[in-house]
Structures are given as structure tokens and as C-alpha cells.
Amino acid sequence: MKKENSNKRRKFLRQIGATTLASAATPFASFAAQEKAEERILRYEKGFGSNDKVRIGVIGYGVQGHLDLSTALQVPGVELVGICDLYPGRLVNAKEQYGKDLYTTRSYKDLLDRDDVDAVLICTTDVWHAQITLDALAKGKHVYLEKPMIHKISEGYPIMEAAKKSGKVLQVGSQRVSSVGYAKAKELLAAGEIGDLNMVQAAWDRQSSIGAWQYTIPNDASAETTDWDTFIEVTDKMEFDAKKFFWWRAFKEFGTGVAGDLYIHLLSGTHFITNSKGPESIYSTGQFSYWNDGRNMPDVMSGVMQYPKSEEHPPFQLNLQVNFISGTGGQEVIKLIGSEGTMTINRNDITVGYSKMPEAPGFGGYDSVFTFSQKMQEELKADYNAKWTKEQQQREPKGDVIYKAPEGYSDHLDHFANFFDAIRTGKTVVEDAEFGFRAAAPALACNTSYFDKKIMNWDPKTMKLV
């Protein structure tokens, strides 16, 4: 296992040593896009001593648990201690991957009891996030908690308090907030590149059965092999249903639907880029469009949130969209619209488009002037040209500027590097418990809005529904 991790590290360092940042040669080179990207990458070159070792355990070894662990182990000095999952087939898989001597268990509390575990990655169903997080912090473990941070808004307050009291690092897993692309977008917005922000359009669409959470269910799935009684300990009691265990995101009893799975990324990204503390009103609607597979969470959903004027930003509206049967083939886009242009963030790449209104107010075209007499038209035109020069009547010509992340760049890896750096150095993380809650609560309020068919009012200062 150590040899495999060492090989991974050497391969990773070779990859990042060969990366470059492609950006347009424009006057905006002063924003130092290349230096910013390389600064984030170069820190992986530093060596870690024995005191920098971080030993981790994984709780929930499904799709995200696999992805999180494989990424975490690419950060030098991180070692795997054990893995917990209710389904034994995943524990067998873990030993096949990391060796027969790997510690595995079906009880997360047994993993938390181990003194050789410094931090845990919590990658379980949403409904278990709060309880396991509180137990982990109480045991003195650092926590990497997959998004959304909570299953219910009420669960956020004790987690924020526990994280503060514990003195341990808690980072929520919306990895885009560690992206060099989002950092660049944040910088450009603050510099006034698109003028005053007034709207954000954000979409995360898919077009596949796997994207719609129809994951493969193993042939041996049963109440016994899934430890169903434990699985439903924090929910209402119900009969075993393999879909609810393996497709849990599609069911409100265990997951949070498209809002908790994907709105949350769009909210986290928007909040990071704008420095926002959150919206004041929330409305969401949805439908069952295609994946009629027994789920009780919609497969197409849209939301509208109004963000108030604050010290951090002007008022703006956020439009959210998730479509699981999208003819686009799938997309992940946040588009910020300002008074002088747009900034489109496609994963980690950015396109800035400019459209600044002329200084002159405009004359002719779709204007009432053509309805006047010819004499009056000529008189008004002469007055207009006398007041405004030709240059003042024209839009400022300016082409798009494109910023691209380095080839092979991984914001997921950057997010884990930030987490482990915080454990080692005591620095703060971007997506701490409060940041995670400020994104999760509006996302979950979207579900309430959808089911109750009402507008939800939120106070971004007190972080409470009103």
C-alpha cells in the first residue's frame, strides 16, 4: 500500500511539473493568472516530515467515498488507516484495493475509537451527515464532510457550534471553492471587470441514467447485507428497499435531491466568488420529467433567489437550474452578468465578455423619433449630434478574454490539499462549517419551497428562516 501511494505521488508530481496555464495575451496579464495557478500547484512540491503525517479513515465507501479517498491519498503525507461501510461488498473492495491487512468495519463508531485516526472523510448518505460529524468532533477528529453539510437546516447550528468548540478542522466538500478558476473569477469580479453584478445564471445539467443516480445494485443486496436496521436508525422505520440504499439521493428520506447534490455546488461557487452571505428570499419549482423510477425528488428543478445589497456586493438575482434529461448533453456553468459584461465559468475555465453601453443615451432605431414629422426628426438629430461626439455614441470595442486552468488541473485535489494544510498549519479553510451552512440552508429551503409551494424567507445575517 505504501509503495502504491509513493508511485501515485511521483506520478502526480510529474504531471503537475508539466502543467502550464493558457490565458489570453491581454492587458489583464496584471492579474497574474499564471502565477496564481502555479502557486497553488507548486505547494505540492514541498516535502513533509514525519510530523506532517495525517492518518485518515473513510466513513461511507460508495461512489464519492472512492473518489474522495483516491484524491486525498495523492496529497503527500496522507495515510489510510481504515474504511467503514454498511455493505460488506465495499469492504471487500477496499481490501482488494489497499491490501488484506486494511482495517475495515461496518460501525463508524469503531473507526472513531481508533487513536491512530487523525481525520475522517464522511461520505455517507445525507441523512447521516450531522450525527457522524458530531460524533467525530467529540472524538477529537478533523472532519472532511461531503456536501451538503446537513439533511435538515436545524442540524446546521449544533455542527457549527461543535466545530468551533472542538478546535478541529471541518471542511465541507464542495471542491470548486478551492478552484484556481473560481479564485480568478472572484478576483476579476472584485476588480470591476463586468461592472456592477446584477444577476447570476447557474446550471448543472445531466443526460444519463448514472447522472440521474440510477447506480448499479449488487445481486446480493438485502436487508442483511446492507445492515438496513442501522441504515434507518436516524429516519422513520420502513421496509427494506435496495433502491433507497443504493440510489439514496433520489429519496427525500435519505438524500436531498438535486438541490442538495447540485444546487449546493452552484450556491457555494456563487457565494465564494461574490463574498455573499446568502439570499433573503428563495423559491423553487420542479417536475418529474423522465426518470419515473420510484424516486420522490424531481429530476428537473429551477430556483430563484434574491440577494440583498450588502457591504460585499450590490443586489443581484440568482437563477438555478438542474435538468437530468437535458438535450445539452450536460453542462456545469455559472454565468455572472454585470452592467458592463459577463463572466462565464465553465468548470474551471472562464470567459469574460464585454458590452459597455455608450456614454450617449441613444437615438433612432427602435425609438419614437421616427413617428415624428421629418422636420422634427432632423431638428432632434442635429441637437443630439451637437451634444454627443461620434465616440460617445459608440460602444467600446472589446473582445472576449479567456482564462484556462492548467491541463490536468484538479480542484478536488486542491480542496483536499487545503484541508490537510489546515490540519498541519492551523490555518482556516474556505469552506468551514459556517460557509457550508450558508450554502446548504438555501439549497434545502429550495426543497421546502418545492414541496410546500411557497416562497421561503431567509435572514443571511442571523442564518435563520424568517
C-alpha positions as a Python dict, from the first residue, in 0.01 Angstrom:
ca = {
    (1, 'M'): (0, 0, 0),
    (2, 'K'): (284, 240, 86),
    (3, 'K'): (459, 157, -241),
    (4, 'E'): (137, 226, -434),
    (5, 'N'): (95, 564, -261),
    (6, 'S'): (457, 652, -332),
    (7, 'N'): (410, 569, -701),
    (8, 'K'): (96, 781, -710),
    (9, 'R'): (284, 1072, -559),
    (10, 'R'): (573, 1051, -809),
    (11, 'K'): (328, 1028, -1099),
    (12, 'F'): (131, 1325, -967),
    (13, 'L'): (439, 1543, -922),
    (14, 'R'): (549, 1462, -1277),
    (15, 'Q'): (206, 1567, -1401),
    (16, 'I'): (198, 1899, -1220),
    (17, 'G'): (555, 1975, -1320),
    (18, 'A'): (445, 1966, -1682),
    (19, 'T'): (138, 2188, -1648),
    (20, 'T'): (103, 2536, -1789),
    (21, 'L'): (-171, 2794, -1772),
    (22, 'A'): (-306, 2915, -2104),
    (23, 'S'): (-455, 3264, -2094),
    (24, 'A'): (-523, 3531, -2348),
    (25, 'A'): (-245, 3785, -2402),
    (26, 'T'): (-432, 4094, -2292),
    (27, 'P'): (-384, 4395, -2063),
    (28, 'F'): (-529, 4178, -1786),
    (29, 'A'): (-199, 3995, -1753),
    (30, 'S'): (-153, 4215, -1446),
    (31, 'F'): (-397, 3985, -1268),
    (32, 'A'): (-118, 3727, -1277),
    (33, 'A'): (-335, 3429, -1369),
    (34, 'Q'): (-32, 3212, -1439),
    (35, 'E'): (140, 3293, -1111),
    (36, 'K'): (-180, 3229, -915),
    (37, 'A'): (-235, 2885, -1069),
    (38, 'E'): (128, 2782, -1027),
    (39, 'E'): (138, 2899, -666),
    (40, 'R'): (-141, 2658, -583),
    (41, 'I'): (25, 2375, -768),
    (42, 'L'): (380, 2431, -653),
    (43, 'R'): (299, 2377, -288),
    (44, 'Y'): (266, 2006, -362),
    (45, 'E'): (640, 2005, -436),
    (46, 'K'): (729, 2063, -71),
    (47, 'G'): (838, 1766, 134),
    (48, 'F'): (663, 1662, 452),
    (49, 'G'): (839, 1526, 757),
    (50, 'S'): (713, 1252, 982),
    (51, 'N'): (535, 1509, 1200),
    (52, 'D'): (332, 1617, 896),
    (53, 'K'): (173, 1276, 852),
    (54, 'V'): (-209, 1276, 858),
    (55, 'R'): (-381, 942, 909),
    (56, 'I'): (-734, 915, 776),
    (57, 'G'): (-1040, 696, 795),
    (58, 'V'): (-1327, 686, 548),
    (59, 'I'): (-1689, 658, 657),
    (60, 'G'): (-1909, 564, 362),
    (61, 'Y'): (-1724, 395, 78),
    (62, 'G'): (-1966, 443, -209),
    (63, 'V'): (-1904, 640, -527),
    (64, 'Q'): (-1798, 963, -355),
    (65, 'G'): (-1607, 778, -86),
    (66, 'H'): (-1395, 608, -352),
    (67, 'L'): (-1332, 934, -535),
    (68, 'D'): (-1252, 1130, -220),
    (69, 'L'): (-1012, 869, -87),
    (70, 'S'): (-820, 826, -411),
    (71, 'T'): (-779, 1204, -432),
    (72, 'A'): (-686, 1250, -67),
    (73, 'L'): (-409, 992, -95),
    (74, 'Q'): (-245, 1196, -371),
    (75, 'V'): (-155, 1461, -115),
    (76, 'P'): (189, 1371, 24),
    (77, 'G'): (196, 1260, 386),
    (78, 'V'): (-162, 1129, 394),
    (79, 'E'): (-204, 767, 501),
    (80, 'L'): (-511, 544, 506),
    (81, 'V'): (-595, 370, 834),
    (82, 'G'): (-938, 222, 779),
    (83, 'I'): (-1268, 222, 594),
    (84, 'C'): (-1625, 188, 718),
    (85, 'D'): (-1930, 95, 513),
    (86, 'L'): (-2254, -87, 586),
    (87, 'Y'): (-2239, -300, 270),
    (88, 'P'): (-1970, -574, 309),
    (89, 'G'): (-1905, -587, -65),
    (90, 'R'): (-1748, -243, -45),
    (91, 'L'): (-1525, -352, 242),
    (92, 'V'): (-1408, -647, 32),
    (93, 'N'): (-1341, -399, -248),
    (94, 'A'): (-1141, -181, -8),
    (95, 'K'): (-913, -471, 87),
    (96, 'E'): (-872, -561, -279),
    (97, 'Q'): (-757, -204, -342),
    (98, 'Y'): (-544, -132, -36),
    (99, 'G'): (-440, -471, 96),
    (100, 'K'): (-587, -752, 305),
    (101, 'D'): (-448, -600, 627),
    (102, 'L'): (-652, -280, 590),
    (103, 'Y'): (-881, -219, 887),
    (104, 'T'): (-1247, -232, 782),
    (105, 'T'): (-1567, -214, 984),
    (106, 'R'): (-1942, -170, 949),
    (107, 'S'): (-1953, 52, 1259),
    (108, 'Y'): (-1831, 409, 1217),
    (109, 'K'): (-1801, 440, 1595),
    (110, 'D'): (-1535, 168, 1597),
    (111, 'L'): (-1336, 369, 1343),
    (112, 'L'): (-1373, 685, 1552),
    (113, 'D'): (-1247, 497, 1860),
    (114, 'R'): (-909, 436, 1696),
    (115, 'D'): (-627, 654, 1829),
    (116, 'D'): (-437, 628, 1501),
    (117, 'V'): (-708, 812, 1306),
    (118, 'D'): (-643, 1186, 1285),
    (119, 'A'): (-917, 1278, 1040),
    (120, 'V'): (-1222, 1122, 879),
    (121, 'L'): (-1382, 1166, 540),
    (122, 'I'): (-1760, 1148, 587),
    (123, 'C'): (-1910, 1033, 258),
    (124, 'T'): (-2235, 876, 374),
    (125, 'T'): (-2598, 940, 287),
    (126, 'D'): (-2701, 1299, 366),
    (127, 'V'): (-2928, 1193, 649),
    (128, 'W'): (-2627, 1062, 846),
    (129, 'H'): (-2400, 1366, 800),
    (130, 'A'): (-2496, 1552, 1117),
    (131, 'Q'): (-2480, 1262, 1364),
    (132, 'I'): (-2149, 1124, 1239),
    (133, 'T'): (-1994, 1472, 1225),
    (134, 'L'): (-2091, 1548, 1584),
    (135, 'D'): (-1957, 1212, 1699),
    (136, 'A'): (-1631, 1260, 1507),
    (137, 'L'): (-1569, 1608, 1651),
    (138, 'A'): (-1647, 1477, 2000),
    (139, 'K'): (-1377, 1213, 1946),
    (140, 'G'): (-1125, 1481, 1851),
    (141, 'K'): (-1111, 1403, 1478),
    (142, 'H'): (-1069, 1651, 1196),
    (143, 'V'): (-1359, 1623, 952),
    (144, 'Y'): (-1391, 1639, 576),
    (145, 'L'): (-1769, 1639, 532),
    (146, 'E'): (-1924, 1580, 193),
    (147, 'K'): (-2182, 1829, 71),
    (148, 'P'): (-2447, 1913, 157),
    (149, 'M'): (-2333, 1961, 513),
    (150, 'I'): (-2674, 1866, 652),
    (151, 'H'): (-3000, 1692, 571),
    (152, 'K'): (-3217, 1940, 764),
    (153, 'I'): (-3150, 2309, 827),
    (154, 'S'): (-3189, 2259, 1203),
    (155, 'E'): (-2887, 2028, 1203),
    (156, 'G'): (-2651, 2305, 1098),
    (157, 'Y'): (-2648, 2502, 1423),
    (158, 'P'): (-2512, 2227, 1653),
    (159, 'I'): (-2248, 2137, 1391),
    (160, 'M'): (-2124, 2496, 1368),
    (161, 'E'): (-2110, 2516, 1747),
    (162, 'A'): (-1935, 2180, 1784),
    (163, 'A'): (-1679, 2266, 1518),
    (164, 'K'): (-1599, 2594, 1692),
    (165, 'K'): (-1562, 2432, 2035),
    (166, 'S'): (-1359, 2135, 1913),
    (167, 'G'): (-1071, 2335, 1769),
    (168, 'K'): (-1058, 2080, 1488),
    (169, 'V'): (-1066, 2147, 1116),
    (170, 'L'): (-1401, 2091, 950),
    (171, 'Q'): (-1416, 2136, 575),
    (172, 'V'): (-1724, 2078, 360),
    (173, 'G'): (-1667, 1905, 28),
    (174, 'S'): (-1779, 2144, -245),
    (175, 'Q'): (-1442, 2136, -414),
    (176, 'R'): (-1497, 2421, -661),
    (177, 'V'): (-1436, 2679, -388),
    (178, 'S'): (-1069, 2574, -398),
    (179, 'S'): (-1053, 2608, -776),
    (180, 'V'): (-799, 2836, -944),
    (181, 'G'): (-1079, 2920, -1188),
    (182, 'Y'): (-1313, 3038, -913),
    (183, 'A'): (-1031, 3230, -747),
    (184, 'K'): (-969, 3406, -1078),
    (185, 'A'): (-1339, 3483, -1120),
    (186, 'K'): (-1350, 3626, -768),
    (187, 'E'): (-1054, 3850, -846),
    (188, 'L'): (-1195, 3971, -1178),
    (189, 'L'): (-1536, 4049, -1028),
    (190, 'A'): (-1379, 4247, -743),
    (191, 'A'): (-1171, 4440, -999),
    (192, 'G'): (-1489, 4554, -1174),
    (193, 'E'): (-1429, 4366, -1499),
    (194, 'I'): (-1801, 4328, -1571),
    (195, 'G'): (-1922, 4635, -1386),
    (196, 'D'): (-2181, 4600, -1112),
    (197, 'L'): (-2319, 4249, -1073),
    (198, 'N'): (-2698, 4223, -1107),
    (199, 'M'): (-2772, 3860, -1199),
    (200, 'V'): (-2622, 3511, -1181),
    (201, 'Q'): (-2745, 3226, -1400),
    (202, 'A'): (-2624, 2885, -1281),
    (203, 'A'): (-2696, 2544, -1431),
    (204, 'W'): (-2579, 2188, -1364),
    (205, 'D'): (-2744, 1955, -1615),
    (206, 'R'): (-2704, 1585, -1693),
    (207, 'Q'): (-2830, 1341, -1953),
    (208, 'S'): (-2764, 984, -1842),
    (209, 'S'): (-2908, 722, -1613),
    (210, 'I'): (-2594, 721, -1397),
    (211, 'G'): (-2611, 1101, -1377),
    (212, 'A'): (-2970, 1058, -1260),
    (213, 'W'): (-2843, 835, -975),
    (214, 'Q'): (-2954, 501, -1120),
    (215, 'Y'): (-2645, 329, -988),
    (216, 'T'): (-2588, -45, -1031),
    (217, 'I'): (-2733, -250, -746),
    (218, 'P'): (-2541, -566, -649),
    (219, 'N'): (-2707, -905, -680),
    (220, 'D'): (-2669, -981, -309),
    (221, 'A'): (-2848, -665, -188),
    (222, 'S'): (-3071, -749, 109),
    (223, 'A'): (-3173, -614, 447),
    (224, 'E'): (-2891, -822, 600),
    (225, 'T'): (-2611, -730, 357),
    (226, 'T'): (-2693, -358, 383),
    (227, 'D'): (-2746, -364, 761),
    (228, 'W'): (-3079, -197, 689),
    (229, 'D'): (-3173, -158, 1055),
    (230, 'T'): (-2864, 56, 1113),
    (231, 'F'): (-2918, 246, 788),
    (232, 'I'): (-3263, 364, 904),
    (233, 'E'): (-3167, 438, 1266),
    (234, 'V'): (-3194, 814, 1209),
    (235, 'T'): (-3505, 800, 987),
    (236, 'D'): (-3860, 675, 1017),
    (237, 'K'): (-3875, 297, 1014),
    (238, 'M'): (-3953, 141, 674),
    (239, 'E'): (-3925, -185, 488),
    (240, 'F'): (-3603, -269, 306),
    (241, 'D'): (-3571, -118, -40),
    (242, 'A'): (-3249, -172, -234),
    (243, 'K'): (-3310, 143, -436),
    (244, 'K'): (-3330, 355, -122),
    (245, 'F'): (-2996, 217, -7),
    (246, 'F'): (-2803, 240, -335),
    (247, 'W'): (-2998, 527, -503),
    (248, 'W'): (-3049, 721, -182),
    (249, 'R'): (-3001, 1064, -345),
    (250, 'A'): (-3336, 1021, -520),
    (251, 'F'): (-3531, 982, -195),
    (252, 'K'): (-3603, 1264, 48),
    (253, 'E'): (-3588, 1029, 348),
    (254, 'F'): (-3213, 984, 295),
    (255, 'G'): (-3092, 1242, 45),
    (256, 'T'): (-3163, 1600, -57),
    (257, 'G'): (-3227, 1561, -430),
    (258, 'V'): (-3088, 1785, -700),
    (259, 'A'): (-3087, 2081, -461),
    (260, 'G'): (-2858, 1917, -209),
    (261, 'D'): (-2646, 1738, -467),
    (262, 'L'): (-2603, 2008, -734),
    (263, 'Y'): (-2765, 2340, -635),
    (264, 'I'): (-2517, 2325, -350),
    (265, 'H'): (-2218, 2348, -587),
    (266, 'L'): (-2373, 2645, -766),
    (267, 'L'): (-2450, 2820, -438),
    (268, 'S'): (-2106, 2752, -292),
    (269, 'G'): (-1939, 2882, -605),
    (270, 'T'): (-2156, 3193, -625),
    (271, 'H'): (-2102, 3273, -258),
    (272, 'F'): (-1727, 3228, -289),
    (273, 'I'): (-1695, 3447, -597),
    (274, 'T'): (-1922, 3725, -469),
    (275, 'N'): (-1830, 3704, -96),
    (276, 'S'): (-2203, 3677, -30),
    (277, 'K'): (-2352, 3566, 298),
    (278, 'G'): (-2668, 3439, 128),
    (279, 'P'): (-3009, 3528, -18),
    (280, 'E'): (-3311, 3682, 152),
    (281, 'S'): (-3587, 3512, -49),
    (282, 'I'): (-3595, 3166, -206),
    (283, 'Y'): (-3838, 2999, -444),
    (284, 'S'): (-3806, 2671, -630),
    (285, 'T'): (-4023, 2460, -854),
    (286, 'G'): (-3973, 2125, -1023),
    (287, 'Q'): (-4121, 1831, -1206),
    (288, 'F'): (-4085, 1459, -1274),
    (289, 'S'): (-3989, 1475, -1639),
    (290, 'Y'): (-3827, 1145, -1737),
    (291, 'W'): (-3679, 930, -1460),
    (292, 'N'): (-4003, 783, -1329),
    (293, 'D'): (-3826, 514, -1128),
    (294, 'G'): (-3994, 544, -790),
    (295, 'R'): (-3799, 849, -675),
    (296, 'N'): (-3978, 1116, -475),
    (297, 'M'): (-3741, 1403, -563),
    (298, 'P'): (-3787, 1578, -903),
    (299, 'D'): (-3549, 1527, -1193),
    (300, 'V'): (-3594, 1883, -1329),
    (301, 'M'): (-3579, 2178, -1092),
    (302, 'S'): (-3538, 2555, -1109),
    (303, 'G'): (-3492, 2810, -835),
    (304, 'V'): (-3484, 3187, -795),
    (305, 'M'): (-3307, 3359, -509),
    (306, 'Q'): (-3287, 3731, -436),
    (307, 'Y'): (-2965, 3856, -278),
    (308, 'P'): (-2990, 4189, -93),
    (309, 'K'): (-2748, 4478, -122),
    (310, 'S'): (-2465, 4430, 124),
    (311, 'E'): (-2115, 4553, 201),
    (312, 'E'): (-1984, 4269, -13),
    (313, 'H'): (-2195, 4315, -328),
    (314, 'P'): (-2482, 4502, -495),
    (315, 'P'): (-2825, 4336, -503),
    (316, 'F'): (-2848, 4051, -752),
    (317, 'Q'): (-3074, 3766, -851),
    (318, 'L'): (-2957, 3404, -870),
    (319, 'N'): (-3134, 3169, -1111),
    (320, 'L'): (-3062, 2799, -1051),
    (321, 'Q'): (-3127, 2508, -1286),
    (322, 'V'): (-3079, 2133, -1278),
    (323, 'N'): (-3210, 1918, -1564),
    (324, 'F'): (-3145, 1543, -1559),
    (325, 'I'): (-3269, 1487, -1913),
    (326, 'S'): (-3107, 1787, -2077),
    (327, 'G'): (-3063, 1799, -2453),
    (328, 'T'): (-2743, 1993, -2390),
    (329, 'G'): (-2582, 1659, -2306),
    (330, 'G'): (-2492, 1803, -1967),
    (331, 'Q'): (-2334, 2126, -1852),
    (332, 'E'): (-2185, 2293, -1546),
    (333, 'V'): (-2196, 2670, -1583),
    (334, 'I'): (-2210, 2977, -1361),
    (335, 'K'): (-2267, 3298, -1555),
    (336, 'L'): (-2229, 3629, -1376),
    (337, 'I'): (-2399, 3920, -1551),
    (338, 'G'): (-2292, 4273, -1477),
    (339, 'S'): (-2365, 4620, -1608),
    (340, 'E'): (-2064, 4608, -1844),
    (341, 'G'): (-2023, 4245, -1938),
    (342, 'T'): (-2050, 3880, -1844),
    (343, 'M'): (-1823, 3624, -1683),
    (344, 'T'): (-1898, 3262, -1771),
    (345, 'I'): (-1732, 2994, -1558),
    (346, 'N'): (-1740, 2653, -1725),
    (347, 'R'): (-1595, 2415, -1469),
    (348, 'N'): (-1256, 2579, -1408),
    (349, 'D'): (-1232, 2789, -1725),
    (350, 'I'): (-1350, 3149, -1755),
    (351, 'T'): (-1470, 3358, -2047),
    (352, 'V'): (-1512, 3731, -1989),
    (353, 'G'): (-1729, 3912, -2243),
    (354, 'Y'): (-1760, 4289, -2255),
    (355, 'S'): (-2060, 4504, -2352),
    (356, 'K'): (-2036, 4854, -2215),
    (357, 'M'): (-2314, 5095, -2307),
    (358, 'P'): (-2214, 5411, -2495),
    (359, 'E'): (-2188, 5728, -2295),
    (360, 'A'): (-2458, 5882, -2515),
    (361, 'P'): (-2814, 5774, -2428),
    (362, 'G'): (-2903, 5660, -2782),
    (363, 'F'): (-3108, 5798, -3071),
    (364, 'G'): (-3301, 5644, -3360),
    (365, 'G'): (-3367, 5278, -3435),
    (366, 'Y'): (-3648, 5139, -3222),
    (367, 'D'): (-3725, 5487, -3094),
    (368, 'S'): (-4026, 5715, -3111),
    (369, 'V'): (-3835, 5970, -3318),
    (370, 'F'): (-3934, 5808, -3650),
    (371, 'T'): (-4301, 5873, -3568),
    (372, 'F'): (-4245, 6250, -3571),
    (373, 'S'): (-4253, 6483, -3868),
    (374, 'Q'): (-3945, 6490, -4092),
    (375, 'K'): (-3865, 6843, -3980),
    (376, 'M'): (-3878, 6745, -3613),
    (377, 'Q'): (-3663, 6435, -3678),
    (378, 'E'): (-3391, 6645, -3842),
    (379, 'E'): (-3402, 6904, -3565),
    (380, 'L'): (-3370, 6643, -3290),
    (381, 'K'): (-3092, 6461, -3474),
    (382, 'A'): (-2894, 6782, -3509),
    (383, 'D'): (-2939, 6856, -3138),
    (384, 'Y'): (-2822, 6504, -3048),
    (385, 'N'): (-2510, 6518, -3267),
    (386, 'A'): (-2422, 6857, -3128),
    (387, 'K'): (-2437, 6728, -2773),
    (388, 'W'): (-2262, 6391, -2819),
    (389, 'T'): (-1947, 6318, -3017),
    (390, 'K'): (-1920, 6019, -3251),
    (391, 'E'): (-1701, 5837, -2998),
    (392, 'Q'): (-1954, 5898, -2720),
    (393, 'Q'): (-2226, 5745, -2936),
    (394, 'Q'): (-2038, 5418, -2994),
    (395, 'R'): (-1993, 5115, -2776),
    (396, 'E'): (-1641, 5049, -2656),
    (397, 'P'): (-1499, 4773, -2881),
    (398, 'K'): (-1350, 4496, -2668),
    (399, 'G'): (-1309, 4126, -2744),
    (400, 'D'): (-1364, 3833, -2509),
    (401, 'V'): (-1087, 3722, -2277),
    (402, 'I'): (-1047, 3352, -2195),
    (403, 'Y'): (-867, 3210, -1891),
    (404, 'K'): (-799, 2837, -1878),
    (405, 'A'): (-693, 2623, -1586),
    (406, 'P'): (-371, 2420, -1627),
    (407, 'E'): (-401, 2097, -1822),
    (408, 'G'): (-476, 1813, -1585),
    (409, 'Y'): (-566, 2053, -1304),
    (410, 'S'): (-788, 1910, -1028),
    (411, 'D'): (-984, 2138, -794),
    (412, 'H'): (-1078, 1823, -600),
    (413, 'L'): (-710, 1769, -522),
    (414, 'D'): (-663, 2136, -437),
    (415, 'H'): (-957, 2115, -195),
    (416, 'F'): (-801, 1820, -15),
    (417, 'A'): (-462, 1990, -10),
    (418, 'N'): (-627, 2288, 162),
    (419, 'F'): (-788, 2055, 416),
    (420, 'F'): (-464, 1880, 507),
    (421, 'D'): (-268, 2207, 505),
    (422, 'A'): (-516, 2344, 759),
    (423, 'I'): (-467, 2037, 981),
    (424, 'R'): (-89, 2075, 965),
    (425, 'T'): (-61, 2452, 997),
    (426, 'G'): (-372, 2560, 1184),
    (427, 'K'): (-483, 2792, 906),
    (428, 'T'): (-851, 2829, 825),
    (429, 'V'): (-1025, 2664, 532),
    (430, 'V'): (-1251, 2845, 287),
    (431, 'E'): (-1542, 2607, 328),
    (432, 'D'): (-1571, 2578, 702),
    (433, 'A'): (-1891, 2489, 887),
    (434, 'E'): (-2040, 2837, 855),
    (435, 'F'): (-1965, 2866, 484),
    (436, 'G'): (-2102, 2517, 428),
    (437, 'F'): (-2419, 2601, 618),
    (438, 'R'): (-2472, 2929, 430),
    (439, 'A'): (-2480, 2725, 108),
    (440, 'A'): (-2667, 2421, 241),
    (441, 'A'): (-2953, 2605, 413),
    (442, 'P'): (-3075, 2792, 100),
    (443, 'A'): (-3041, 2471, -103),
    (444, 'L'): (-3254, 2279, 146),
    (445, 'A'): (-3501, 2568, 161),
    (446, 'C'): (-3549, 2510, -212),
    (447, 'N'): (-3681, 2161, -135),
    (448, 'T'): (-3922, 2301, 122),
    (449, 'S'): (-4031, 2566, -128),
    (450, 'Y'): (-4094, 2297, -390),
    (451, 'F'): (-4294, 2066, -164),
    (452, 'D'): (-4487, 2342, 16),
    (453, 'K'): (-4526, 2563, -293),
    (454, 'K'): (-4425, 2880, -115),
    (455, 'I'): (-4155, 3145, -103),
    (456, 'M'): (-3903, 3093, 176),
    (457, 'N'): (-3762, 3396, 356),
    (458, 'W'): (-3408, 3375, 491),
    (459, 'D'): (-3203, 3615, 702),
    (460, 'P'): (-2842, 3590, 577),
    (461, 'K'): (-2713, 3775, 883),
    (462, 'T'): (-2866, 3554, 1152),
    (463, 'M'): (-2872, 3246, 924),
    (464, 'K'): (-3232, 3167, 1011),
    (465, 'L'): (-3564, 3123, 832),
    (466, 'V'): (-3799, 3415, 896),
}
